[in-house]
Amino acid sequence: MALVQEAGDSDWWANHANGRSGPLPANVVRFDRLEEVAIDDFAAVLWISRRVMPAALAARLAGRCVTYRPPA
C-alpha cells in the first residue's frame, strides 16, 4: 500500500495513543507527494492531503484510494 502524506503531523505513527514504536509495516511505502507514486505498483493508496485530487490521477485511482483530510 502506498501511504502519501502531504498534510498533517508526520510523527503520527510513533506518537499514536497506543504507543507504537518501530517502523511502518513492510507492506506500507511512504511518499511525500501523490505524483511520486507509481500507481500501477500498488493495490491501494491512502492519501493524506488537503488538496483536490489531480484530474489525471482520479480515474487511475478510482476504487483504490482512500483520502483523509486532516484538520488545518
N, C-alpha and C positions, 0 to 999 in steps of 0.2 A: 504494500500500500504506500502511496506517496502522501506524505504529510507536508502540506505547503503552508507555512506560517508567515503571512505578510503583516499581521497586526496582532496586538495583544502582548501579554507578558511571555517572554521566551523561556522563562525558567519554570513553567508550569509543571513539567514532569518531575523535577527534583523537589519542588516545593509544594506538591499536591498535599491535600489534607491527610491523605493516607500514609504519608511519609515515604513515598517511593524513593529508591536510590538506584544507581546504576544507569546504564544506557537505555535508550528506547529498545523495544523488541527488535529482533533481527529482521522481521518482515516489514518494518516501517522505515522508510527512507525519507529523510527530512530535506526540504528545499525552502529557499527564501522567496522565490517568485514562481508563480504558476507557469510562466513561459519557460522555465528551466526544465520542466518535467517532460520526459519522452513518453507522451501519453500512451502509446501502444505497448509500453513495457510494464504497465501497471493495471491491475484489475479494478482498482478503486483509488479515489483521491479524496482526502479530507483537506478542504481549502479553508483556511482561517484568514479572513480578509474583510475589509470594509468596502472594497471596490466592486464595481459591476463586472460580471463575467465577460471577458472579451468575446465578441461575437464569433471570432474564428475558432474558439475552443469550445463554445457552448454545445454545438452539435456533436462534436467528438467525445465530449464527456457526459452526454445525456445518459442517465441511468447508472452512472459510475461515480458521481461526485456528490459529496455532502459538503454544504457550505455552512460555516459557523461565523457569525458576525459578533465579535467580542465588543463589549461596551467601550465607548470612547474614553 
